[in-house]
C-alpha cells in the first residue's frame, strides 16, 4: 500500500488535505478543499447531476437515470481521463443518496459500470456565509487494465491536478451563481 499526502499554499480555493492510497487494483482517496461560495450554492453545483462537466472537464456526460424520491436517485457518468499517453474511458452508474446529516453517498453499480466496486461520501460544511468546506472520501476498484508504467506517483500527480481543477471550477460556478 502506498500513501501520499500533500499540502499546498492557500489560494482562493484551498486544498486542505489530499491523499491517495493503492491496494492491488483498488485505490482509496480523500481530499478536503475550501471554496469561496455559500453552502447552498456549492450544494446546488455538486448536485446538478446533469451539468457535472462544469466542475470536471473529464466528464463527457452526466445524467440522472431515475429519481426514486427526494433523497435517492440513480445517475450515469461518462469520463475520459488521460495520464501521459494512456487514456481511460470511465463509465459509472451509481446510486446517489443524500443522508440525514446532509452528506452525499454514491455507490457504484458494478453490473452497469466499468468498476468492480466503488463508494464515495461527499460532506459539505459551511465555514462562513461565503465559504464552504468539501470533504470527499472514496474507494474504487476499476474493472479495466491500468498499465504498470502509470505507477502510483504519476497517478497521484494526476489526482492532485484534478482536485485543484475541481476546487477552482466549483468556486467559479459559485461566483457565477452569486452574480445572477
Secondary structure, DSSP 8 states (H G I E B T S, - for coil): -EEEEE-----SSEEEEEEEEEETTEEEEEEEEEEES-HHHHHHHHT-GGGGGGT-TTEEEEEEEEE-SSSEEEEEEEEEEEETTEEEEEEEEEEEEE-TTS-EEEEE-GGGSSEEEEEEEEEEEEEETTEEEEEEEEEEEESS---TTS-HHHHHHHHHHHHHHHHHHHHHHHHHHHH-
